[in-house]
Amino acid sequence: MPRLRSIVWGVSFVLVFCGAAAAASEQAMKLRGQNGLSEFAPPEAFLSGNFLADETDPAYIFGKVRDFAKSLACPAAWLIEEAERKRVEVRGQQSGPVEYSIYLEADCPGKVTYYIFVDRSFNPDQWMEWRRPFHRTKVDSHYKEAKTSLDQAAQSGVAVVAELRFVALNGDLLLKRPEEVLAGELKFQPIYDLKKNQALSK
């Protein structure tokens, strides 16, 4: 019996240790509290879809959101604000296009990075409709080229369901465009060139 208790205690210790290692850091938990964020399981359509990394003038389509999350070197977790969670829950009851923000937290030693995505898993026409109230007459001219390129990409089998809109480091938004962050320090390669309207080789 003492030997059995010793084995059970040893297994319990390992489980507790592993759980602690996987837990968010103190800095990450503090930022979550300040921003009203809690863990969230994104829909499969979002995770398995391709994404943009520029709201106004995207040059590229990147691969699956899931692949990007897996590419991060530090422990990652999906988070959402409470108000956004409620919008997700009643999404089917709302008319017209709906978009909501989801945070991908990368918890590295000494720094916490938020990759703030927008789930817009509706077609480009609906995306234009959603942006119209915010940009009014600018929408048609400002987004026409982007919409045309997105339409051509979709016809080639490279549809987009998400957008990486902001990157924040330790709670402060970076001035760099998300596309620059991906192509720069993260070296996460795009799969489609919207300016040339062609897929990119891996």
Solvent accessible surface area in square Angstrom, and as a share of the most:
residue,aa,sasa,rsa
1,M,151,0.67
2,P,94,0.59
3,R,188,0.68
4,L,97,0.48
5,R,143,0.52
6,S,69,0.44
7,I,91,0.46
8,V,84,0.49
9,W,170,0.60
10,G,27,0.26
11,V,80,0.46
12,S,50,0.32
13,F,117,0.49
14,V,81,0.47
15,L,121,0.60
16,V,107,0.61
17,F,127,0.53
18,C,70,0.42
19,G,42,0.41
20,A,69,0.54
21,A,73,0.57
22,A,83,0.64
23,A,64,0.50
24,A,32,0.25
25,S,47,0.30
26,E,156,0.70
27,Q,64,0.29
28,A,0,0.00
29,M,103,0.46
30,K,131,0.55
31,L,15,0.08
32,R,21,0.08
33,G,63,0.61
34,Q,118,0.52
35,N,61,0.31
36,G,47,0.45
37,L,13,0.07
38,S,47,0.30
39,E,114,0.51
40,F,33,0.14
41,A,88,0.68
42,P,16,0.10
43,P,50,0.32
44,E,103,0.46
45,A,62,0.48
46,F,0,0.00
47,L,28,0.14
48,S,42,0.27
49,G,10,0.10
50,N,24,0.12
51,F,0,0.00
52,L,0,0.00
53,A,0,0.00
54,D,11,0.06
55,E,40,0.18
56,T,53,0.31
57,D,79,0.41
58,P,4,0.02
59,A,19,0.15
60,Y,72,0.27
61,I,0,0.00
62,F,1,0.00
63,G,10,0.10
64,K,95,0.40
65,V,0,0.00
66,R,68,0.25
67,D,67,0.35
68,F,1,0.00
69,A,18,0.14
70,K,151,0.64
71,S,65,0.42
72,L,23,0.11
73,A,110,0.86
74,C,26,0.15
75,P,88,0.56
76,A,50,0.39
77,A,24,0.18
78,W,34,0.12
79,L,0,0.00
80,I,0,0.00
81,E,57,0.26
82,E,88,0.39
83,A,66,0.51
84,E,25,0.11
85,R,55,0.20
86,K,118,0.50
87,R,69,0.25
88,V,35,0.20
89,E,119,0.54
90,V,61,0.35
91,R,68,0.25
92,G,81,0.78
93,Q,150,0.66
94,Q,68,0.30
95,S,112,0.72
96,G,50,0.48
97,P,18,0.11
98,V,10,0.06
99,E,14,0.06
100,Y,4,0.02
101,S,29,0.19
102,I,0,0.00
103,Y,25,0.09
104,L,1,0.00
105,E,2,0.01
106,A,4,0.03
107,D,17,0.09
108,C,20,0.12
109,P,129,0.81
110,G,69,0.66
111,K,92,0.39
112,V,1,0.01
113,T,13,0.08
114,Y,5,0.02
115,Y,11,0.04
116,I,17,0.08
117,F,0,0.00
118,V,4,0.02
119,D,1,0.00
120,R,2,0.01
121,S,42,0.27
122,F,22,0.09
123,N,80,0.41
124,P,26,0.16
125,D,83,0.43
126,Q,65,0.29
127,W,0,0.00
128,M,12,0.05
129,E,90,0.41
130,W,60,0.21
131,R,21,0.08
132,R,101,0.37
133,P,85,0.54
134,F,127,0.53
135,H,47,0.21
136,R,178,0.65
137,T,125,0.72
138,K,136,0.57
139,V,0,0.00
140,D,77,0.40
141,S,92,0.60
142,H,93,0.42
143,Y,0,0.00
144,K,138,0.58
145,E,115,0.51
146,A,10,0.08
147,K,48,0.20
148,T,65,0.38
149,S,11,0.07
150,L,7,0.03
151,D,42,0.22
152,Q,74,0.33
153,A,0,0.00
154,A,42,0.33
155,Q,155,0.69
156,S,77,0.50
157,G,66,0.63
158,V,22,0.12
159,A,53,0.41
160,V,18,0.10
161,V,29,0.17
162,A,0,0.00
163,E,0,0.00
164,L,0,0.00
165,R,34,0.12
166,F,92,0.39
167,V,5,0.03
168,A,4,0.03
169,L,63,0.31
170,N,59,0.30
171,G,41,0.40
172,D,102,0.53
173,L,104,0.52
174,L,64,0.32
175,L,186,0.93
176,K,103,0.43
177,R,98,0.36
178,P,13,0.08
179,E,11,0.05
180,E,76,0.34
181,V,4,0.02
182,L,0,0.00
183,A,60,0.47
184,G,33,0.32
185,E,103,0.46
186,L,59,0.29
187,K,148,0.63
188,F,28,0.12
189,Q,119,0.53
190,P,20,0.13
191,I,46,0.23
192,Y,5,0.02
193,D,13,0.07
194,L,3,0.02
195,K,102,0.43
196,K,137,0.58
197,N,60,0.31
198,Q,89,0.40
199,A,71,0.55
200,L,54,0.27
201,S,112,0.72
202,K,233,0.99
